[in-house]
Amino acid sequence: MSTVLSNIPVLFAVLGAGLGLGALISPRWAAKLVRMQADPARPEGYAEFRATFGGVFLFLHLAFLVAIYLGQGVIGAAAVLSFGWGGAAFGRILSMILDGAKVRTRHNIVSVVVELAAAAGFALPVLGFVTNPPA
């Protein structure tokens, strides 16, 4: 098995964890990245960015890295992340179809490519192309 191929799921896990960590540290950065903003009249919105875009992203991707380190549950963890990233791409594509030209932006097109790449990268262990990602 190619070392490069084995590293793909790990690289996407590090990327996902990094995005989550960035959102935990700076919810304003996360808001800008996803083209949203918290309502200044409701400051708890920043907690939502830290929780959803920060904590969930960070800990789901760390769980995959821990599964690799422990040698347990790698395929299950990879399947969850593959479906999650694939679901994000599906939702974004559906939006571009149903919501029309106003959402067919460069940001959304690039995001779909990244989301599909991450879904495919995490699918490698599930499909048997990677049997033991490096710890």
Summary of the structure (lengths in Angstrom):
residues: 135
radius of gyration: 16.0
end to end distance: 15.1
largest distance: 53.7
contacts: 409
relative contact order: 0.17
helix: 79%
strand: 0%
